[in-house]
Every structure is written in structure tokens, then in C-alpha cells.
Amino acid sequence: MALGASARDVIRLVLRQSLGMVFGGVAVGILAALAAGRLLMHTVDGMQSTEASTLIITIPVLVLAAMLASFGPARRASQIDPIRALRQD
């Protein structure tokens, strides 16, 4: 903001960074869920394989929840006085 960014630009920047971390977590989570499902299929009798519909439903819900959780800090970051923030660093 000290260099001319608007509050909307700051919110967009924070949300974009959060979205990058969320998608990284989604990728790791999918791999871990598939590996755990495969391991459990071999060790637990009656265990069924992971269905694609489960992932298709849960991933957007979790991404939406993460973005809503990121909006509060993004809004707070956009309201910081640039002079005060520069003095602290």
C-alpha cells in the first residue's frame, strides 16, 4: 500500500497466496488419502476403495472453507496503515 496498491489489491494478493497454499495442501491430501485408502483396503476386511465422488464433493467444500478463513486476515492486512507497518520493520 505504501507503493500505491489499493486495499482491493492487498486482499487479492493475500487470497492468491492462500489459494496457492490450499492447492498445495489439496494435492498432498489427495495423494495421502489415496495411499491410506489403498493401505486400508489390504488391511481391513470389507473396506471399499475411495470413490471419486467423495473427492469431487469434499475438495471444493474444503477449498471454499479455507478461502473464507483467509478472507479475515486479508481484510485486516488491507486496513493496516502503511506508515505504521514500515516503522515496525
C-alpha positions in Angstrom: 0.0 0.0 0.0 3.0 2.3 0.6 3.9 1.8 -3.1 0.4 2.6 -4.4 -1.5 -0.6 -4.1 -5.2 -0.3 -3.2 -6.9 -2.2 -0.4 -8.5 -4.4 -3.0 -5.1 -5.3 -4.4 -3.8 -6.3 -1.0 -6.8 -8.5 -0.4 -6.4 -10.1 -3.8 -2.7 -10.7 -3.1 -3.3 -12.4 0.3 -6.1 -14.5 -1.1 -4.0 -15.6 -4.1 -1.2 -16.6 -1.8 -3.6 -18.5 0.4 -5.1 -20.2 -2.6 -1.6 -21.4 -3.7 -1.1 -23.0 -0.3 -4.5 -24.5 -0.3 -4.0 -26.1 -3.7 -0.6 -27.5 -2.5 -2.4 -29.0 0.5 -5.1 -30.4 -1.7 -2.5 -32.1 -3.8 -0.7 -33.6 -0.8 -4.1 -34.6 0.8 -5.3 -36.4 -2.3 -2.1 -38.4 -2.5 -2.2 -39.2 1.2 -5.9 -40.2 1.0 -5.4 -42.5 -1.9 -2.4 -44.1 -0.3 -4.2 -44.5 3.0 -7.2 -46.0 1.2 -5.1 -48.5 -0.6 -3.3 -49.5 2.6 -6.6 -49.9 4.5 -8.1 -51.9 1.7 -5.4 -54.5 2.2 -5.5 -54.5 6.0 -9.2 -54.0 6.8 -11.8 -56.6 5.7 -14.8 -55.1 3.9 -13.0 -51.8 3.2 -14.0 -50.3 -0.2 -11.8 -48.2 -2.4 -12.0 -44.5 -2.3 -14.7 -43.2 -4.7 -14.1 -40.3 -7.0 -17.4 -38.7 -5.9 -16.1 -38.4 -2.4 -13.1 -36.3 -3.5 -15.2 -34.3 -6.0 -17.6 -33.2 -3.3 -15.1 -32.7 -0.4 -12.4 -30.8 -2.2 -14.5 -27.7 -3.3 -16.1 -27.6 0.2 -12.7 -27.5 1.9 -11.2 -25.0 -0.6 -14.2 -22.7 0.0 -13.8 -23.0 3.8 -10.1 -22.2 3.5 -10.7 -19.2 1.4 -13.4 -17.9 3.8 -10.9 -18.4 6.6 -8.3 -16.4 4.7 -10.6 -13.5 4.0 -10.4 -12.2 7.6 -6.6 -11.9 7.6 -6.7 -10.5 4.1 -9.2 -7.8 5.1 -7.1 -7.0 8.2 -3.9 -6.7 6.0 -5.7 -4.3 3.7 -6.6 -2.0 6.6 -3.1 -1.6 8.0 -1.6 1.9 7.9 1.4 1.7 5.6 3.5 4.2 7.6 2.9 2.3 10.8 3.8 -1.1 9.1 7.0 0.4 7.6 8.1 1.7 11.0 7.7 -1.7 12.7 10.0 -3.4 10.1 
